[in-house]
Amino acid sequence: MYSVADLKTVYLDYMRANPFTKEPKGLFEPVDYIMQLGGKRLRPILVLMAYNLFEEEVSPALPIAQAIEIFHNFSLVHDDIMDEAPLRRGQPTVHHKYDNNTGILSGDVMLIYAYQYLLKIKEKDLLPDIIQEFTDVAEAVCVGQQYDMNFETDEMVTIPAYLSMIEHKTALLLVGALKMGAILAKTSPENIHHLGEFGRNVGIAFQLQDDILDTFGDPEKFGKRVGGDIVQNKKTFLVLKTQEVADDIDKKRLKDLMASYPADEEQKISEVRTLFQKNNIQKLADSVKETYQNKAMWHLDKVAVDPQRKNELKTLAAVLLKRNT
């Protein structure tokens, strides 16, 4: 049984042994840049962890781990263009380092390579199920991004609609990572289901934590600009919950702030943060996050394998949902 640290090392060794150094350089150098930029490597690790629950040697799952990480980074490249984000993991985004057209095209080729890595698995009889799962997840991520874009102009976004959006945009990629690892291990449909539901609930909780950190995180640790969602007028859980629980004066002020583009962005961030603090929003968000975290652990407990083999997954989830980065 591998530890999380061991699996990260195994994956990083595989990733570095398969760099994007092909020609033309203008197409593949940005791919290598984003892939080498760091990050938690959560999704490939989840692929390997799901496989390792049932099999000792994880190398057969490495192509799937690589595919899911390539796809994740592809989605970030395109998301950053749409969000006009300057930083990713504390470094310039691909379109800032190069240009928008490069970001679009290099992102496109990453999606192609994700499928190419799936085709590398040795258990060819499992390819239809694995590719179907991957394709479903890829579509869901695009659906989530479209919902996110729709919310920019929708004045009637509800908390359930927001939770559905982050389920598609964030959580279902974790679901896919876990399920594909489990499918490759040829475990039971029940185990595959419960691992997927574990990933779904961890993913929603993970994004709620991200919402919290965007406003209340330490800028030295967060890797992105703290308050970026506020500057972009995003209807995060914190904004929607404030609109639900605040008095009329605070609701009106928040609505005005979240429709503005002032020259002094830091003042706007500070005032919105104050409204959140006044209405105890961080605590309310933490409570909802913990509800999803508890659901995740319930499903993990239902996976029919030696409980000790699940300890690494439990520990990883706990660390992710208490993170400050």
Residue pairs with C-beta under 8 A, 6 or more apart in sequence:
1 52
1 56
1 308
1 309
1 312
2 10
2 48
2 49
2 52
2 58
2 312
3 312
4 45
4 49
4 312
4 315
4 316
7 45
7 48
7 49
7 52
7 58
8 41
8 45
10 48
10 58
10 59
10 62
11 41
11 44
11 45
11 48
11 62
11 65
11 66
11 69
12 41
14 62
14 65
14 66
15 35
15 44
15 66
15 69
18 66
19 32
19 35
19 36
20 28
20 29
20 31
20 32
20 35
20 113
21 28
21 32
22 28
26 102
27 105
27 106
27 109
28 106
28 109
30 77
30 94
30 97
30 98
30 102
30 103
30 106
31 106
31 109
31 110
31 113
33 94
33 97
34 73
34 76
34 77
34 88
34 94
34 106
35 69
35 70
35 73
37 88
37 89
37 91
38 89
39 89
40 320
41 69
42 174
42 320
43 65
43 68
43 69
43 72
43 173
43 174
43 177
44 65
44 66
44 68
44 69
44 177
45 65
45 316
46 174
46 177
46 178
46 181
46 199
47 61
47 64
47 65
47 68
47 177
47 178
47 180
47 181
48 58
48 61
48 62
48 65
48 181
49 178
49 181
49 312
49 313
49 316
50 177
50 178
50 179
50 180
50 181
50 182
50 185
50 195
51 58
51 60
51 61
51 181
51 182
51 184
51 185
52 58
52 61
52 181
52 309
53 182
53 185
53 187
53 191
53 195
53 303
53 305
53 309
53 310
53 313
54 182
54 185
54 186
54 187
54 191
54 305
55 185
60 121
60 122
60 123
60 184
61 181
61 184
61 185
63 117
63 118
63 119
63 120
63 121
64 117
64 118
64 121
64 130
64 180
64 181
64 184
65 177
65 181
66 117
67 114
67 115
67 117
67 118
67 134
68 114
68 134
68 173
68 176
68 177
68 180
70 110
70 111
70 113
70 114
70 117
71 110
71 111
71 114
71 134
71 138
71 141
71 173
72 173
73 110
74 107
74 110
74 111
74 114
75 141
75 145
75 173
76 88
77 93
77 94
77 95
77 103
77 106
77 107
77 110
78 103
78 104
78 107
79 85
79 145
80 88
80 93
80 94
80 95
80 103
81 93
81 95
81 100
81 103
81 104
81 107
82 145
82 149
83 232
85 93
85 224
85 228
86 92
86 93
86 96
86 225
87 93
87 223
87 224
87 225
88 94
88 223
88 224
89 223
89 224
90 223
90 224
91 97
93 103
94 102
94 103
94 106
94 107
95 102
95 103
98 106
111 138
114 134
115 131
115 134
118 127
118 130
118 131
118 134
119 127
121 127
121 130
121 184
123 184
123 186
126 183
126 184
126 186
129 183
130 180
130 183
130 184
133 176
133 179
133 180
133 183
134 176
134 180
136 172
136 176
137 172
137 173
137 175
137 176
140 168
140 172
140 173
141 168
141 169
141 172
141 173
143 168
144 165
144 166
144 167
144 168
144 169
144 170
144 172
145 169
147 161
147 164
147 165
147 168
147 169
148 165
148 169
148 234
151 157
151 161
151 162
151 165
151 234
151 235
152 233
152 234
152 235
154 235
157 235
157 240
158 240
159 237
159 240
159 241
159 244
162 235
162 236
162 237
162 240
163 204
163 237
166 203
166 204
166 207
166 208
167 200
167 203
167 204
169 207
170 203
170 204
170 206
170 207
170 210
171 199
171 200
171 201
171 202
171 203
171 204
171 206
171 207
172 200
172 203
173 203
174 199
174 200
174 202
174 203
174 206
175 196
175 197
175 199
175 200
175 203
176 199
177 199
178 195
178 196
178 198
178 199
179 192
179 195
179 196
179 199
181 195
182 191
182 192
182 195
183 192
188 304
190 302
190 304
191 303
191 304
191 305
194 299
194 300
194 302
194 303
195 299
195 300
195 303
197 295
197 296
197 299
198 296
198 297
198 299
198 300
198 303
198 313
198 317
199 296
200 296
201 292
201 293
201 295
201 296
201 299
202 292
202 293
202 296
202 317
202 320
202 321
204 292
205 289
205 290
205 292
205 293
205 296
205 321
206 320
206 321
208 237
208 285
208 288
208 289
208 292
209 289
209 320
209 321
209 323
211 229
211 236
211 237
211 238
211 285
212 238
212 282
212 285
212 286
212 289
213 222
213 226
213 323
213 324
213 325
214 222
214 224
214 226
214 227
214 228
214 229
214 230
214 236
215 226
215 227
215 229
215 230
215 238
215 269
215 272
215 273
215 276
215 282
216 226
216 273
216 282
217 226
217 324
217 325
218 226
218 324
219 225
219 226
221 324
221 325
222 324
222 325
223 325
225 231
226 269
227 265
227 266
227 269
227 272
227 273
229 236
230 257
230 258
230 268
230 269
230 272
230 273
231 265
231 268
231 269
233 258
233 259
233 260
233 261
235 258
237 285
237 288
238 276
238 281
238 282
238 285
239 254
239 258
239 272
241 279
241 281
241 284
241 285
242 250
242 251
242 254
242 275
242 276
242 279
242 281
243 251
243 254
243 255
245 279
245 281
245 284
246 254
246 275
246 278
246 279
250 275
250 278
250 279
253 271
253 275
254 272
254 275
257 268
257 271
257 272
257 275
258 272
260 268
262 268
276 282
289 321
293 317
293 321
296 317
297 314
297 317
300 310
300 313
300 314
300 317
301 307
301 310
303 310
